[in-house]
Amino acid sequence: MKALHFGAGNIGLGFIGKTLSESNFDVIFSDINQDIINRINHHKNYFVRIVGKNKDKIFNIKNVIGVGFNDPDIVKTITLVDLITTSSGVSSLNKIASVISEGIILKCNMKSIKPLNIIACENKMKASSILKKMVLDTLPEKYYTYFKKYIGFVDCSIDTIIPYKKNQKKSSILIIAEDFQEWIVNITQFKGKIPKITNMKLSKNLDSLIERKLFTLNTGHAIAAYLGLIKTYQTVNEAILDKTIRFIVKSAMKESGNFLIKHYNFNVHDHFSYIDKIFFRFENPFLLDNLTRIARNPLQKLHKEERLVKPLLGCIQYGLSYGNLAKGIAAAFHYYNKNDLESLKISDFIKNQGIQKTLSNICGVSENSEEAHLIISEYNSILINRSIII
């Protein structure tokens, strides 16, 4: 079995690639960064160090190769593999869709009847379905029948924390990852035989599990990052050790949890145990996860369907408290990073339109609503005091 993975970053190497290799796939990585592809092809392997409270083990991921994203061979490669996965970021899916479309055309013209399943492992609800629509938008209609019969797009939820690690350009690649890794897929969307992938869970009720992860891990992670940066901390571990931030993050995760419990009828005890497990992972001293990595792309994170705003709106829908989620959203509007274009856009919006209109335009929150006034009040408190108010 062969797999092509788009995105040779930390998730691609430290989670997806490792898992596929351990599942007896021949793994081919593709990335726009030719340097990382050259290093993969030079060494033909890389290392993943799995760390946890009682675990520290290095895995040697062997027999991997790379092909540049702009290499003409990438289209032919698509016809040779059984599975395509991605972890390149949502903003890259359009470009990947075009390449996949070319590969499908070539597969059809070759009269290949081997099914091809595609799993977009991105931090986005139903990323594979989004990618499917992008592919269909670029695929000529005469290939639709072939597409429908042989090409599967499988939505998934992935959950792990892998901090950014800068490698020396010519050294062997080493990724440091936590010992918790979860990959859940929609069993109903595969074409042909479902591949046997180590520790991959099959589900018929994926939506609730995606939102459980997004509105717990990612909600808490984002709020810890935005609050931590206000106090000039550098890592999640540092931020969580701050008693004020710790309280707000945990409370916001509980607020989000109350919404999820109401919305999906989750078991209360089980879900709050899940929150405790996530929080324990934030405290992992072996993962020096940089706050600027977590905070990046704030426009995406502040969208009304995303990790900060949707739980707040859900709390309003069910008449639940949301004060700590509001603090997290307010902190996100203070995030400023000259190397993050989305951060600069938000800063310009606030400068030109004011926080009230910016909040409404970005988050879809009514300007004169109670929640808007609360978020703006928290925003102004931070602005005046440069501290976090409980």
C-alpha positions as a printed Julia matrix, in Angstrom:
390×3 Matrix{Float64}:
   0.0    0.0     0.0
   1.23   3.48   -0.85
   0.23   6.83    0.65
   0.93  10.39   -0.47
   0.91  13.02    2.24
   0.74  16.75    1.45
   2.52  18.79    4.11
   5.87  17.68    5.56
   5.43  19.72    8.72
   5.15  18.6    12.33
   1.71  16.98   12.09
   2.58  15.35    8.77
   5.86  13.9     9.98
   5.16  13.45   13.68
   1.64  12.02   13.48
   0.19  11.14   10.05
   3.41   9.95    8.39
   4.48   8.02   11.48
   1.07   6.34   11.78
   0.94   5.39    8.09
   4.49   4.05    8.15
   3.67   1.93   11.2
   0.61   0.68    9.29
   2.89  -0.72    6.53
   2.28   2.06    4.0
   5.1    3.27    1.78
   4.88   7.0     2.57
   5.62   9.73    0.05
   5.73  13.29    1.36
   5.03  16.35   -0.76
   5.7   19.91    0.3
   6.25  23.31   -1.27
   9.43  23.58    0.82
  12.01  21.89   -1.4
  14.6   21.9     1.4
  12.55  19.53    3.56
  11.9   17.3     0.53
  15.62  17.19   -0.22
  16.38  16.22    3.38
  13.78  13.46    3.33
  15.24  12.08    0.09
  18.79  12.37    1.38
  18.21  10.51    4.66
  15.28   8.28    3.6
  14.17   8.37    7.23
  13.43  10.7    10.13
  12.94  10.44   13.89
   9.96  11.1    16.15
  10.48  11.48   19.88
   7.29  10.68   21.81
   7.24  12.33   25.24
   4.88  12.18   28.18
   4.88  12.02   31.97
   6.07   8.43   32.0
   7.21   8.04   28.41
  10.2    9.13   26.35
  10.89   7.03   23.27
  12.42   7.72   19.86
  10.96   6.09   16.74
  12.9    5.75   13.48
  10.5    6.25   10.54
  12.19   4.48    7.63
  11.81   4.1     3.87
  10.16   7.46    3.24
  10.64   9.59    0.14
   9.62  13.07   -0.94
   8.39  14.77   -4.1
   8.22  18.54   -4.45
   4.76  20.03   -4.73
   5.75  21.75   -7.98
   7.43  18.63   -9.41
   5.57  17.39  -12.54
   5.88  13.84  -11.13
   3.38  14.69   -8.4
   0.44  14.08  -10.76
   1.73  10.64  -11.76
   2.34   9.86   -8.08
  -1.38  10.36   -7.39
  -2.19   7.52   -9.81
   0.13   5.15   -7.94
  -1.13   5.57   -4.37
  -4.04   4.05   -2.45
  -4.43   6.93   -0.01
  -3.84  10.69    0.05
  -3.66  12.63    3.31
  -3.02  16.3     4.02
  -1.87  18.46    6.94
  -0.76  21.52    5.02
  -3.18  24.09    6.42
  -6.65  25.0     5.17
  -5.31  27.87    3.05
  -3.3   25.38    0.94
  -6.24  23.13    0.04
  -7.11  25.07   -3.15
  -3.69  24.37   -4.64
  -3.78  20.75   -3.52
  -7.25  20.38   -5.09
  -5.91  21.41   -8.49
  -3.14  18.8    -8.35
  -5.54  16.09   -7.16
  -7.91  16.97  -10.0
  -5.1   16.47  -12.54
  -4.25  13.14  -10.9
  -7.87  11.96  -11.1
  -8.02  12.86  -14.79
  -4.85  10.86  -15.41
  -6.18   7.9   -13.37
  -9.39   7.9   -15.4
  -7.54   8.13  -18.72
  -5.36   5.2   -17.61
  -8.6    3.26  -16.91
  -7.47   2.64  -13.33
 -10.17   1.01  -11.21
  -8.17   1.18   -7.99
 -10.14   3.29   -5.44
  -8.41   6.36   -4.03
  -9.38   7.7    -0.6
  -8.43  11.21    0.49
  -8.33  12.35    4.13
  -7.68  16.03    4.87
  -6.26  16.11    8.4
  -6.75  19.83    8.97
  -7.98  21.88   11.93
 -11.29  22.54   10.21
 -14.74  20.98   10.4
 -15.2   18.53    7.5
 -11.99  19.57    5.74
 -12.18  16.56    3.41
 -15.66  17.59    2.26
 -14.34  21.11    1.66
 -11.47  19.68   -0.37
 -13.91  17.48   -2.33
 -15.91  20.54   -3.4
 -12.7   22.29   -4.46
 -11.69  19.28   -6.58
 -15.12  19.08   -8.21
 -14.94  22.8    -9.02
 -11.78  22.18  -11.08
 -12.67  18.77  -12.54
 -14.32  18.64  -16.0
 -17.85  17.24  -15.81
 -17.06  14.25  -18.04
 -14.98  12.79  -15.18
 -17.77  13.03  -12.57
 -18.98   9.44  -13.04
 -15.46   8.07  -12.5
 -14.99  10.42   -9.56
 -18.19   9.27   -7.87
 -17.33   5.59   -8.27
 -13.65   5.5    -7.33
 -12.68   8.62   -5.32
 -13.56   8.88   -1.62
 -13.22  11.96    0.57
 -13.2   10.96    4.22
 -13.79  13.54    6.95
 -11.79  13.1    10.13
 -10.84  14.49   13.51
  -7.19  14.49   14.56
  -5.97  15.34   18.03
  -2.38  15.71   19.12
   0.06  18.43   20.18
   3.31  18.7    18.27
   5.27  21.9    18.93
   7.35  23.57   16.24
  11.0   22.57   16.3
  13.6   24.24   14.14
  16.02  21.77   12.59
  19.47  22.43   11.23
  19.18  22.37    7.47
  21.4   19.36    6.81
  20.69  17.34    9.94
  18.42  14.34   10.28
  14.85  15.41   10.96
  13.71  15.06   14.58
  10.11  15.79   15.61
   9.04  15.95   19.26
   5.42  14.88   19.82
   3.19  14.17   22.8
   2.21  10.61   23.64
  -1.49  11.3    22.99
  -2.52  10.9    19.34
  -6.1   10.39   18.14
  -7.36   9.93   14.57
 -11.1    9.36   14.03
 -12.62   9.01   10.54
 -16.09   8.8     9.01
 -16.54   5.11    8.17
 -19.33   5.84    5.65
 -17.21   7.89    3.2
 -14.57   5.38    2.05
 -14.52   3.94   -1.46
 -13.57   0.28   -1.7
 -11.9   -1.52    1.18
 -11.21   0.53    4.3
  -7.43   0.66    4.86
  -6.08  -0.83    8.09
  -4.38   2.05    9.87
  -2.93   1.65   13.35
  -5.09   3.23   16.08
  -7.4    4.91   13.54
 -10.95   4.85   14.94
 -13.99   4.46   12.7
 -17.13   6.45   13.51
 -20.62   7.0    12.12
 -21.12  10.07   14.34
 -18.09  12.15   13.5
 -19.56  15.68   13.75
 -19.96  15.52   17.52
 -16.41  14.2    17.97
 -14.93  16.89   15.71
 -16.67  19.64   17.68
 -15.79  17.99   20.99
 -12.12  18.25   20.07
 -12.3   21.66   18.36
 -14.25  23.29   21.18
 -12.17  21.74   23.96
  -8.53  21.32   22.94
  -8.43  24.1    20.35
 -10.6   26.48   22.38
  -8.42  26.08   25.45
  -5.2   26.18   23.43
  -6.17  29.43   21.67
  -7.29  31.2    24.83
  -4.11  30.15   26.67
  -2.07  31.54   23.76
  -3.82  34.92   23.5
  -3.86  35.47   27.27
  -0.29  34.23   27.63
   1.02  36.6    24.97
  -0.52  39.56   26.8
   1.68  38.62   29.77
   4.65  37.98   27.41
   4.89  34.25   28.12
   6.41  32.11   25.4
   4.98  28.6    25.88
   1.67  26.97   26.81
   3.28  25.43   29.87
   4.37  28.88   31.13
   0.92  30.37   30.49
  -0.93  27.56   32.26
   1.28  27.92   35.35
  -0.08  31.48   35.72
  -2.99  31.15   38.19
  -5.13  33.8    36.49
  -4.72  32.36   32.99
  -5.16  28.83   34.34
  -8.51  29.77   35.87
  -9.82  31.51   32.74
  -8.74  28.76   30.34
 -10.2   25.94   32.44
 -13.41  27.92   33.02
 -13.77  28.7    29.3
 -13.33  25.0    28.48
 -16.08  24.2    30.98
 -18.36  26.85   29.44
 -17.76  25.35   26.02
 -18.29  21.92   27.56
 -21.68  22.91   28.95
 -22.72  23.92   25.42
 -21.49  20.6    23.95
 -23.24  18.6    26.68
 -26.53  20.34   25.89
 -26.09  20.21   22.1
 -24.94  16.59   21.74
 -26.32  15.11   24.96
 -22.82  14.11   26.08
 -22.48  12.42   29.45
 -21.58  15.18   31.94
 -19.04  13.16   33.91
 -17.36  11.77   30.79
 -17.05  15.17   29.16
 -15.61  16.91   32.19
 -13.14  14.04   32.54
 -12.21  14.7    28.89
 -11.6   18.38   29.75
  -9.34  17.35   32.65
  -7.4   15.05   30.31
  -6.9   17.88   27.79
  -5.8   20.27   30.53
  -3.31  17.7    31.8
  -1.84  17.6    28.28
  -1.39  21.39   28.3
   0.75  20.97   31.42
   3.17  18.55   29.74
   6.58  20.08   30.58
   8.24  18.14   27.76
   6.27  20.04   25.09
   7.58  23.59   24.83
   4.74  24.6    22.53
   5.25  28.18   21.36
   2.32  30.55   21.91
   2.85  32.42   18.64
   2.43  29.12   16.75
  -0.9   28.5    18.45
  -2.08  32.12   18.09
  -1.36  32.43   14.36
  -4.15  32.99   11.82
  -6.51  34.77   14.24
  -9.05  35.62   11.51
  -9.73  31.92   11.09
  -9.9   31.32   14.84
 -12.35  34.24   15.34
 -14.79  33.08   12.64
 -18.32  32.5    13.95
 -18.09  28.75   13.2
 -14.72  28.38   14.91
 -13.23  27.5    18.3
 -13.81  30.79   20.13
 -17.04  32.28   18.85
 -19.22  29.24   18.13
 -19.05  27.92   21.72
 -19.97  31.4    22.98
 -22.94  31.61   20.6
 -23.91  28.09   21.64
 -23.88  29.1    25.29
 -26.2   32.02   24.44
 -28.51  29.64   22.54
 -28.9   27.41   25.61
 -28.92  30.22   28.21
 -25.52  29.3    29.65
 -22.76  31.54   31.04
 -19.93  32.53   28.69
 -17.86  35.16   30.53
 -14.52  33.38   30.2
 -15.02  32.64   26.52
 -15.62  36.4    26.13
 -12.28  37.08   27.85
 -10.55  34.75   25.38
 -12.12  36.48   22.38
 -11.18  39.9    23.76
  -7.57  38.74   24.22
  -7.49  37.47   20.63
  -8.19  40.99   19.36
  -5.07  42.18   21.21
  -2.84  39.66   19.44
  -0.3   41.48   17.27
   2.47  39.81   15.32
   4.19  41.63   12.46
   4.9   38.26   10.82
   1.22  37.23   10.86
  -0.78  38.88    8.06
  -4.12  38.08    9.69
  -2.94  39.74   12.89
  -1.99  42.86   10.94
  -5.38  42.91    9.19
  -7.22  42.8    12.51
  -5.04  45.61   13.86
  -5.85  47.73   10.79
  -9.57  46.96   11.1
  -9.6   48.14   14.73
  -7.62  51.26   13.86
  -9.93  52.2    10.98
 -13.32  50.93   12.19
 -13.06  50.59   15.95
 -13.41  47.42   18.0
 -17.24  47.34   17.86
 -17.51  47.12   14.06
 -14.43  44.88   13.83
 -15.97  42.43   16.29
 -19.22  42.4    14.31
 -17.54  41.98   10.91
 -15.09  39.25   11.94
 -17.13  37.26   14.47
 -20.66  37.87   13.19
 -21.7   39.21   16.6
 -24.41  41.88   16.58
 -22.91  45.27   17.45
 -25.44  46.1    20.17
 -25.83  42.64   21.66
 -25.1   41.8    25.29
 -22.23  39.53   24.27
 -20.65  42.28   22.12
 -20.75  44.72   25.04
 -19.14  42.12   27.34
 -16.34  41.31   24.86
 -15.68  45.02   24.24
 -15.62  45.67   27.99
 -13.02  42.92   28.44
 -11.07  44.25   25.45
 -10.98  47.76   26.92
  -9.94  46.46   30.35
  -6.94  44.75   28.78
  -6.21  47.9    26.73
  -6.17  50.1    29.83
  -4.44  47.78   32.26
  -2.45  45.47   29.95
  -3.51  42.74   32.32
  -6.21  40.11   32.47
  -9.21  40.96   34.58
 -11.15  38.28   36.44
